[in-house]
Amino acid sequence: MTLQAAGRQSLVDTVVDQLRAQLTAGEWAVGDRIPTEHTLAEQLGVGRNTVREAVRVLVHAGLLESRQGNGTFVRSAADPSAVLRGMRHAGALDVTEVRVALEAEAARLAAERRDTHDLLRLRAALDTLHEEGDRNADADMAFHLAVVEATHNPAFIEVYRFFSVQVHEVLVHALGDRDMPPVDIAAHEALVDAVEAADPVAAAAAVRALLKVPIDALRALGIR
């Protein structure tokens, strides 16, 4: 393996980028132990502290795993930050269509699995949506996240939390555009009613009806 020597500006970022490129290119397989800080520092022409900081960034990103006394190992070759960067290039319509797929299934599961605490959270989120207004992206996002958390599926919740960064960005722009419809609070109430009634079919249908309005508006405005 040959790494390009890093320059002297933004050293940590440079090393992070180079190590990330090696990881995603498959230079090391998942489960492999990467070279020591000393070896990487020599290959990159930087100090060990710089390598240590870069590795810490990649551990936090989920690409590497540090094992006390054993070294640092490859945890994943798929860079989640690259996925997020790619999603940021997706259009509002694209993101909203993905929301339908994720949130309809979340609503179905929530209707089957919700408990008393979940229902209280959903009602509280709905009350906040009423109070904050029909163009408040934060209140709307909090409501939908509460639905997803009522699935009690940790994997689903983490995927949606990751995706919600882009959802929130789209909501902020859409709700700030007066050509776009405001949040349909009655449709949100129908969703909560279906979850409370433990009716998965009605809950999924409520999400599809709720998101059909912005999808139709985006298409009518020619917004991708």
PLY file of the C-alpha trace (Angstrom):
ply
format ascii 1.0
element vertex 224
property float x
property float y
property float z
element edge 223
property int vertex1
property int vertex2
end_header
0.00 0.00 0.00
1.32 3.45 -0.90
-0.15 6.60 0.59
0.51 10.03 -0.85
2.49 12.18 1.55
0.32 14.84 3.16
1.05 18.53 2.80
1.38 20.99 5.65
-2.05 22.64 5.55
-5.10 21.13 7.24
-3.03 18.09 8.07
-5.69 16.20 10.00
-8.30 16.74 7.26
-5.80 15.68 4.63
-4.94 12.49 6.47
-8.62 11.76 7.12
-9.36 12.11 3.39
-6.45 9.90 2.38
-7.23 7.17 4.89
-10.92 7.31 3.98
-10.02 6.89 0.30
-7.88 3.85 1.12
-10.66 2.33 3.19
-13.40 2.81 0.60
-11.06 1.55 -2.14
-10.60 -1.69 -0.20
-6.92 -1.33 0.65
-7.77 -3.01 3.94
-10.58 -5.55 4.30
-13.22 -5.31 7.00
-11.71 -6.86 10.12
-8.12 -6.07 9.13
-5.87 -4.21 11.51
-4.52 -1.04 9.95
-0.83 -0.09 10.28
0.36 1.46 13.53
0.37 5.20 14.13
4.15 5.17 13.72
3.99 3.39 10.35
1.22 5.63 9.01
3.01 8.75 10.22
6.13 7.72 8.31
4.18 6.86 5.16
2.27 10.16 5.24
5.11 12.35 6.36
3.20 13.73 9.34
3.40 13.50 13.11
1.86 10.69 15.13
-0.53 13.15 16.83
-1.94 14.09 13.42
-2.48 10.42 12.56
-4.06 9.83 15.98
-6.56 12.66 15.45
-7.40 11.45 11.93
-7.99 7.91 13.16
-10.22 9.26 15.94
-12.35 11.02 13.31
-12.73 7.80 11.32
-13.58 5.83 14.46
-16.33 8.35 15.19
-17.55 8.01 11.57
-17.88 4.25 12.05
-15.18 3.25 9.56
-12.60 2.17 12.12
-12.76 0.52 15.53
-10.15 0.99 18.23
-9.53 -2.06 20.43
-7.64 -1.40 23.62
-4.26 -3.14 23.49
-4.87 -4.66 20.05
-4.76 -1.72 17.66
-7.22 -0.20 15.23
-9.33 -2.35 12.92
-11.49 -1.74 9.86
-15.13 -1.74 10.90
-16.72 -0.76 7.58
-15.63 0.11 4.06
-18.85 2.05 3.44
-18.49 5.70 4.39
-21.81 6.99 5.84
-20.66 10.58 5.38
-20.38 9.94 1.64
-23.99 8.74 1.64
-25.06 11.92 3.40
-23.12 14.07 0.94
-24.82 12.22 -1.90
-28.26 12.77 -0.36
-27.56 16.49 -0.16
-27.51 16.53 -3.95
-30.93 14.89 -4.11
-33.90 17.08 -4.93
-36.88 17.84 -2.72
-39.14 15.50 -4.69
-36.61 12.67 -4.51
-36.30 13.05 -0.74
-40.06 13.24 -0.22
-40.62 10.08 -2.27
-38.13 8.24 -0.05
-39.98 9.61 2.97
-43.15 7.87 1.78
-41.41 4.50 1.69
-39.75 4.91 5.10
-42.53 6.64 6.99
-45.40 4.49 5.72
-43.61 1.39 6.99
-42.70 3.18 10.23
-46.35 4.11 10.78
-47.43 0.52 10.15
-44.94 -0.81 12.70
-45.75 1.96 15.16
-49.44 1.02 15.07
-48.50 -2.57 15.92
-45.91 -1.85 18.61
-46.70 1.52 20.22
-47.03 1.69 23.97
-48.56 4.27 26.29
-45.36 6.31 26.40
-45.24 6.45 22.59
-48.82 7.68 22.41
-48.10 10.40 24.95
-45.09 11.52 22.93
-47.09 11.56 19.70
-49.88 13.62 21.27
-47.30 16.01 22.74
-45.60 16.36 19.32
-48.99 17.00 17.75
-49.76 19.68 20.37
-46.41 21.35 19.60
-47.25 21.29 15.91
-50.53 23.07 16.72
-48.78 25.65 18.89
-45.76 26.33 16.69
-47.73 26.72 13.49
-48.16 24.95 10.20
-44.85 26.14 8.73
-42.52 25.06 11.50
-40.04 22.52 10.13
-38.62 21.62 13.55
-42.04 20.77 14.99
-42.97 18.69 11.93
-39.66 16.83 12.01
-40.04 16.08 15.72
-43.50 14.64 15.07
-42.33 12.26 12.36
-39.33 11.18 14.39
-41.70 10.31 17.25
-43.62 8.03 14.87
-40.41 6.29 13.81
-39.28 5.86 17.42
-42.60 4.16 18.19
-41.46 1.29 15.93
-39.05 0.22 18.70
-36.68 -0.88 15.93
-33.18 0.49 16.68
-31.95 -0.03 13.11
-34.96 1.76 11.64
-34.56 4.64 14.09
-30.86 5.10 13.28
-31.47 5.01 9.52
-34.22 7.60 9.85
-32.14 9.84 12.13
-29.41 9.78 9.49
-31.89 10.49 6.70
-33.70 13.16 8.73
-30.81 15.62 8.24
-31.79 15.90 4.58
-35.52 15.73 5.36
-35.20 18.71 7.69
-33.33 20.72 5.04
-36.06 20.03 2.50
-38.76 20.95 5.03
-37.10 24.26 5.86
-37.01 25.29 2.21
-40.45 23.91 1.34
-42.27 25.48 4.28
-40.54 28.80 3.61
-41.89 28.76 0.06
-45.40 30.24 0.02
-46.13 28.35 -3.21
-45.87 25.13 -1.21
-48.74 23.99 1.03
-48.30 24.31 4.81
-48.19 21.32 7.13
-51.58 19.57 7.11
-52.21 19.26 10.84
-55.49 17.40 10.35
-53.63 14.73 8.35
-51.13 14.41 11.21
-54.02 13.97 13.63
-55.41 11.19 11.45
-52.05 9.45 11.59
-51.92 9.60 15.39
-55.52 8.34 15.59
-54.62 5.34 13.42
-51.53 4.53 15.50
-53.56 4.86 18.69
-56.25 2.59 17.26
-53.55 -0.01 16.50
-54.59 -0.01 12.85
-51.42 -0.54 10.75
-53.22 -0.34 7.40
-54.86 2.99 8.27
-51.58 4.33 9.70
-49.63 3.58 6.52
-52.44 5.03 4.41
-52.45 8.18 6.56
-48.76 8.76 5.85
-49.26 8.27 2.12
-52.17 10.73 2.13
-50.20 13.20 4.26
-47.17 13.19 1.93
-49.18 13.08 -1.30
-49.99 16.78 -0.86
-46.38 18.05 -0.94
-45.44 15.55 -3.65
-48.27 16.78 -5.88
-47.28 20.40 -5.16
-43.61 19.78 -6.02
-44.57 18.09 -9.27
-46.97 20.91 -10.17
-44.21 23.46 -9.57
-41.71 21.42 -11.58
-39.42 21.02 -8.58
-37.27 17.93 -8.45
0 1
1 2
2 3
3 4
4 5
5 6
6 7
7 8
8 9
9 10
10 11
11 12
12 13
13 14
14 15
15 16
16 17
17 18
18 19
19 20
20 21
21 22
22 23
23 24
24 25
25 26
26 27
27 28
28 29
29 30
30 31
31 32
32 33
33 34
34 35
35 36
36 37
37 38
38 39
39 40
40 41
41 42
42 43
43 44
44 45
45 46
46 47
47 48
48 49
49 50
50 51
51 52
52 53
53 54
54 55
55 56
56 57
57 58
58 59
59 60
60 61
61 62
62 63
63 64
64 65
65 66
66 67
67 68
68 69
69 70
70 71
71 72
72 73
73 74
74 75
75 76
76 77
77 78
78 79
79 80
80 81
81 82
82 83
83 84
84 85
85 86
86 87
87 88
88 89
89 90
90 91
91 92
92 93
93 94
94 95
95 96
96 97
97 98
98 99
99 100
100 101
101 102
102 103
103 104
104 105
105 106
106 107
107 108
108 109
109 110
110 111
111 112
112 113
113 114
114 115
115 116
116 117
117 118
118 119
119 120
120 121
121 122
122 123
123 124
124 125
125 126
126 127
127 128
128 129
129 130
130 131
131 132
132 133
133 134
134 135
135 136
136 137
137 138
138 139
139 140
140 141
141 142
142 143
143 144
144 145
145 146
146 147
147 148
148 149
149 150
150 151
151 152
152 153
153 154
154 155
155 156
156 157
157 158
158 159
159 160
160 161
161 162
162 163
163 164
164 165
165 166
166 167
167 168
168 169
169 170
170 171
171 172
172 173
173 174
174 175
175 176
176 177
177 178
178 179
179 180
180 181
181 182
182 183
183 184
184 185
185 186
186 187
187 188
188 189
189 190
190 191
191 192
192 193
193 194
194 195
195 196
196 197
197 198
198 199
199 200
200 201
201 202
202 203
203 204
204 205
205 206
206 207
207 208
208 209
209 210
210 211
211 212
212 213
213 214
214 215
215 216
216 217
217 218
218 219
219 220
220 221
221 222
222 223
